[in-house]
Amino acid sequence: MALLVLTTFMVTLNDGKAYAQKKTLFWGSSGNDVYALQQKLRQWGYYKGLADGTYGSSTYKAVTDFQRKNGLRADGVVGPSTWSALGYSDTADKLATKSDSTVADRGFVEESRDIALLARVIEGEASDEAYFGKVAVGAVILNRVRSSAFPDTIAGVIFQPRAFESVANGQVNRPLTKDSLRAAREAMAGSDPSGGATFFWNPSKDVSPWIWSRRVITTIGRHVFAR
């Protein structure tokens, strides 16, 4: 998947030198690439915090400010286009615009970035749920995209700070399954078992009391769905 490729690969620049393409980064990422990102953002005056290699709230704000200033989608996701704007690769834009088809962790073909990203969150949030529940989780994300109360892109919704537990704890990087990919495609095609929900949660886990103020629509498996 183009947005969540975690394997560093090599591309050749015009001068013949090898360039290690940076990982795609988002809230919760950590490591040397985050450190390099923070250093570059600080150099350009966007980031004021400590370059500690951890992508948190300060880094998110710096990234989105940089993206807005440079005409990029301000979703906090540091992919090829953002790396390119930061000056790391003159081939990054080509990588961002070439075919979205790629091979996932278990060899499944992912038709698009959005479907693949949606499938990863479905896997992270609902891996133990029945197929119907997986589609419902995907539908909630798409309902948020359509709502004026949330970001207007799938990546923006998914990587909104503290929006999804699976992004914060890394479960979004689990190997994909056929069911999660199929559920993502079905949700993208318009299926919505949640009944228009924009929230879901597992009542057996610690959740904010505020969430129970939302209008409950239905329960599917272990998840409550509400607006």
Residue, then its C-alpha position, 0 to 999 in steps of 0.5 A: m500500500a502506497l501510504l503505509v509502505l514500511t520497507t525502505f527501498m532504493v531509487t536512482l537519481n539523475d546523478g546516478k547516486a542511490y537514494a533511500q526512499k523515506k518511510t511514510l510517517f504518521w501520528g505514532s510513527s517513530g525512528n530515524d525517519v521521524y528524527a530526520l523529518q523533525q530536523k528538516l521541519r525545525q530547519w525550516g521553522y515549522y517545528k520548535g520541539l525536541a527532535d526525538g524521533t517520535y511523531g506526536s502532537s508537535t510533529y503533527k502540527a508542524v507537518t500539517d502547517f508545512q503541507r498547507k504552506n506548500g499546497l499539499r493535502a494537510d492530513g499529517v501523513v508524510g508520504p512521497s509528495t511531502w518528502s519531495a516538498l521537504g527536498y528529500s527526493d526529486t523522484a518522489d512525485k513520480l512515486a506518488t502518482k504512479s499506479d496505486s496497485t502493489v502487493a500487500d503483506r500476504g501477496f494480495v493485490e490492493e487496487s488503491r491507496d484508499i482501499a488499502l488504508l481503509a483495510r488496514v484500519i479495519e484489520g487493526e480495529a476489527s480483526d476479531e469481528a465477523y465480516f459484517g462488523k468489519v464492513a461497519v467499521g469501514a463505513v464509519i470511516l467513510n461516514r466521517v469523510r462525508s461529515s463536515a465535523f471531520p477531515d474530508t479525506i480517508a487519510g485525514v480521518i484515519f490519522q486524526p490525532r487519537a481518532f483510532e486506537s489501532v493507529a496509536n498502538g500500531q495495530v494498523n500495521r498488522p498483515l492484511t487479510k482477505d476479509s479486511l480487503r473485501a470489507a474495505r471494498e464493500a464499504m467503499a461501494g456503499s454498504d453501511p451496516s452501521g446505519g450511518a454511524t460516525f462513532f464506534w467503540n467496544p464497551s468492554k474497554d475503557v472509554s470516555p463517558w462522553i461517548w455514551s452521549r452519542r445516539v446509539i444506532t446499533t450493536i454489531g459484534r463487540h462494537v456499539f455504533a452511534r452518531 
